[in-house]
Amino acid sequence: MFLPDIPSVVPNAGVPDPLHLHLLLKLVAAAVLGGAVGLERELSGKAAGLRTTILICVGAALFTHLSISIGLIGLTATGQPYGDVTRIAAQIVAGVGFLGAGAILHSGGSVLGLTTAATIWAVAAIGMAAGAGAFVDAVGATALVVAVLVGLRPLERRLLGIRRKVSATLRVPPNVDFDTFADVFRAAGVHVLSRRTFDHIGDRTFELTLVGAPKRFEALAESLRQRTDVVSIHVD
């Protein structure tokens, strides 16, 4: 079976490029764009900082380039590629998913690191765009990601000022179910983010993570203290 000569660089197959300068341009672009996102993460003290985002972006760009190059390694008589140009690139999504999952922490029912995981996912997409030669798309996506991470931070802080997350300890008599107090929390406008139950000899203790406005916590605590089935309530 006859196979045509393998081009050195697929996007510019007619132009000799022994040093693979076109690939180098893609990797440099990926490093710069990934670094732009990583710089914001680094200044924010997040786990996925400058080096992490650069490596993810460059790796995604290289895998995407190789996926296209290997997929076009041979053509049929009708000019169709023997391989699948998306096969390797498609695995980037799954691989980055494992990295994102590793960045998410679960502590006492609370979930941390979702923004970092989403950033890793977005940086990989930017790298794939650079690896495919879609530089305008990659630059535009980078600008949008940085704008979201930086520009929305003041709004996020303002929202946090309106709604706070606090820890609370509710002690009740033994065998009292937490669902008994569901209406009290709902009436106070407080959401129970997580709950842990500890049974002791003389009482049952609920360790809670609550979300709501600061004034709502005071009203909630006062309502619970007036109940006969509450031993004590403490809100940090």
C-alpha positions as CSV (number, residue, x, y, z in Angstrom):
1,M,0.0,0.0,0.0
2,F,1.4,3.4,-1.0
3,L,1.5,6.2,1.6
4,P,2.5,9.7,0.7
5,D,5.4,11.5,2.4
6,I,4.6,12.7,5.9
7,P,4.6,16.5,6.0
8,S,6.8,18.1,8.6
9,V,4.1,20.6,9.7
10,V,0.5,19.8,8.8
11,P,-1.0,23.3,8.7
12,N,1.8,24.4,6.3
13,A,2.7,21.2,4.6
14,G,4.1,22.9,1.6
15,V,6.5,25.0,3.6
16,P,9.7,23.2,4.9
17,D,10.0,23.7,8.6
18,P,12.8,21.4,9.9
19,L,12.9,23.2,13.3
20,H,9.1,23.0,13.7
21,L,8.9,26.7,14.3
22,H,5.1,26.6,13.8
23,L,4.8,24.2,16.7
24,L,7.2,26.3,18.8
25,L,5.0,29.3,18.2
26,K,2.0,27.4,19.4
27,L,3.7,26.3,22.6
28,V,5.0,29.8,23.3
29,A,1.6,31.2,22.8
30,A,0.1,28.6,25.1
31,A,2.8,29.4,27.8
32,V,2.0,33.1,27.6
33,L,-1.8,32.7,27.7
34,G,-1.6,30.1,30.4
35,G,0.7,32.3,32.4
36,A,-1.7,35.2,32.1
37,V,-4.4,33.2,33.9
38,G,-1.9,31.6,36.3
39,L,-0.6,35.0,37.4
40,E,-4.0,35.9,38.8
41,R,-4.2,32.6,40.5
42,E,-0.7,33.0,42.0
43,L,-1.4,36.5,43.3
44,S,-4.6,35.1,44.9
45,G,-2.6,32.4,46.6
46,K,-4.5,29.5,45.0
47,A,-3.2,26.0,44.6
48,A,-3.1,26.0,40.7
49,G,-0.7,28.9,40.3
50,L,1.6,30.2,37.6
51,R,3.6,27.1,36.9
52,T,0.6,24.8,37.0
53,T,-1.5,26.7,34.5
54,I,1.5,27.2,32.1
55,L,2.2,23.4,32.2
56,I,-1.4,22.5,31.6
57,C,-1.8,25.0,28.8
58,V,1.4,23.9,27.0
59,G,0.6,20.3,27.5
60,A,-2.8,20.7,26.0
61,A,-1.4,22.6,23.1
62,L,1.2,19.9,22.4
63,F,-1.3,17.1,22.6
64,T,-3.7,18.9,20.3
65,H,-0.9,19.5,17.7
66,L,0.2,15.9,17.9
67,S,-3.4,14.7,17.6
68,I,-3.8,16.6,14.3
69,S,-0.3,15.7,13.0
70,I,-0.7,12.0,13.8
71,G,-4.2,11.9,12.4
72,L,-2.9,13.2,9.1
73,I,0.1,10.9,9.0
74,G,-1.3,9.1,5.9
75,L,-4.0,9.8,3.4
76,T,-6.1,7.5,1.3
77,A,-6.3,7.7,-2.5
78,T,-9.3,10.0,-2.1
79,G,-7.4,12.3,0.2
80,Q,-9.1,11.3,3.4
81,P,-6.8,10.7,6.5
82,Y,-6.3,7.2,7.8
83,G,-6.3,8.4,11.4
84,D,-8.6,10.4,13.6
85,V,-7.3,13.9,14.1
86,T,-9.4,14.3,17.3
87,R,-8.5,11.0,19.1
88,I,-5.6,12.3,21.3
89,A,-7.2,15.8,21.7
90,A,-10.4,14.2,23.0
91,Q,-8.5,12.6,25.9
92,I,-7.4,16.0,27.1
93,V,-10.9,16.7,28.5
94,A,-10.9,13.5,30.5
95,G,-7.3,13.9,31.7
96,V,-7.9,17.5,32.8
97,G,-11.0,16.3,34.6
98,F,-8.8,14.2,37.0
99,L,-6.6,17.3,37.7
100,G,-9.7,19.3,38.5
101,A,-11.1,16.6,40.7
102,G,-7.8,16.7,42.6
103,A,-8.1,20.4,43.2
104,I,-11.5,20.0,44.8
105,L,-11.5,19.5,48.6
106,H,-14.3,18.2,50.8
107,S,-14.1,19.3,54.4
108,G,-17.0,18.8,56.8
109,G,-19.5,18.7,54.0
110,S,-18.1,22.0,52.5
111,V,-16.7,22.0,48.9
112,L,-13.6,24.0,48.2
113,G,-11.6,24.6,45.1
114,L,-14.4,24.6,42.5
115,T,-13.1,27.8,41.0
116,T,-9.6,26.4,40.8
117,A,-10.9,23.3,39.1
118,A,-12.9,25.3,36.6
119,T,-9.8,27.4,35.9
120,I,-7.8,24.3,35.1
121,W,-10.5,23.2,32.7
122,A,-10.6,26.6,31.0
123,V,-6.8,26.8,30.7
124,A,-6.7,23.4,29.0
125,A,-9.3,24.6,26.5
126,I,-7.1,27.7,25.8
127,G,-4.1,25.4,25.3
128,M,-6.1,23.2,22.9
129,A,-7.1,26.3,20.9
130,A,-3.5,27.4,20.7
131,G,-2.4,23.9,19.7
132,A,-5.0,23.9,16.9
133,G,-3.6,27.2,15.6
134,A,-6.8,29.2,16.6
135,F,-4.8,32.0,18.2
136,V,-7.6,34.6,18.1
137,D,-9.9,32.2,19.9
138,A,-7.2,31.4,22.5
139,V,-6.4,35.1,23.2
140,G,-10.1,36.0,23.4
141,A,-10.8,33.1,25.8
142,T,-7.8,34.1,28.0
143,A,-9.0,37.7,28.2
144,L,-12.5,36.5,29.2
145,V,-11.2,34.1,31.8
146,V,-8.9,36.8,33.4
147,A,-11.8,39.3,33.3
148,V,-14.0,36.9,35.2
149,L,-11.4,36.0,37.8
150,V,-10.3,39.6,38.4
151,G,-13.4,41.7,37.5
152,L,-16.0,39.8,39.4
153,R,-14.0,39.6,42.6
154,P,-15.4,42.9,44.0
155,L,-18.9,41.8,43.3
156,E,-18.2,38.5,45.0
157,R,-16.9,40.2,48.1
158,R,-20.0,42.4,48.2
159,L,-22.2,39.4,48.0
160,L,-20.3,37.7,50.8
161,G,-20.9,40.8,52.9
162,I,-24.6,40.2,52.4
163,R,-24.5,36.5,52.9
164,R,-22.0,34.9,55.3
165,K,-21.0,31.3,56.1
166,V,-20.8,30.5,59.8
167,S,-20.4,27.5,62.0
168,A,-23.0,26.6,64.7
169,T,-23.4,24.0,67.4
170,L,-26.9,22.9,68.3
171,R,-27.4,20.7,71.4
172,V,-30.7,18.9,71.8
173,P,-32.0,16.0,74.0
174,P,-31.2,12.5,72.9
175,N,-33.0,11.1,69.9
176,V,-34.4,14.4,68.7
177,D,-34.3,14.5,64.9
178,F,-32.9,17.6,63.1
179,D,-35.9,17.7,60.8
180,T,-37.9,19.0,63.8
181,F,-36.1,22.3,63.4
182,A,-36.4,22.6,59.6
183,D,-39.3,25.1,59.7
184,V,-37.3,27.3,62.2
185,F,-34.3,27.5,59.9
186,R,-36.5,28.1,56.9
187,A,-38.5,30.9,58.6
188,A,-35.2,32.6,59.6
189,G,-33.9,32.5,56.0
190,V,-30.9,30.5,56.9
191,H,-29.6,27.7,54.7
192,V,-28.0,24.6,56.2
193,L,-24.9,23.9,54.0
194,S,-23.7,20.9,55.9
195,R,-24.5,18.9,59.1
196,R,-22.8,16.4,61.3
197,T,-24.5,14.6,64.1
198,F,-22.8,13.4,67.4
199,D,-24.7,11.3,69.9
200,H,-23.6,11.5,73.6
201,I,-25.0,10.0,76.7
202,G,-26.9,13.1,77.8
203,D,-27.6,14.9,74.5
204,R,-27.3,14.9,70.7
205,T,-25.1,17.5,69.1
206,F,-25.4,18.9,65.6
207,E,-22.4,20.7,64.1
208,L,-23.7,22.9,61.3
209,T,-22.4,25.1,58.6
210,L,-24.9,27.9,57.9
211,V,-25.3,30.4,55.1
212,G,-27.4,33.6,55.4
213,A,-27.4,37.3,56.3
214,P,-25.7,38.2,59.6
215,K,-28.9,39.5,61.2
216,R,-30.7,36.2,60.3
217,F,-28.3,34.2,62.5
218,E,-29.3,36.3,65.5
219,A,-33.0,35.8,64.9
220,L,-32.4,32.1,64.4
221,A,-30.5,31.7,67.6
222,E,-33.2,33.5,69.5
223,S,-36.0,31.4,68.1
224,L,-34.1,28.2,69.0
225,R,-33.3,29.3,72.5
226,Q,-37.1,29.7,73.2
227,R,-37.8,26.1,72.3
228,T,-38.0,23.4,75.1
229,D,-36.4,20.8,72.9
230,V,-33.2,22.8,72.6
231,V,-30.4,22.5,75.2
232,S,-28.2,25.2,73.7
233,I,-27.3,26.9,70.5
234,H,-23.9,28.6,69.7
235,V,-23.2,30.5,66.5
236,D,-19.5,31.4,65.8
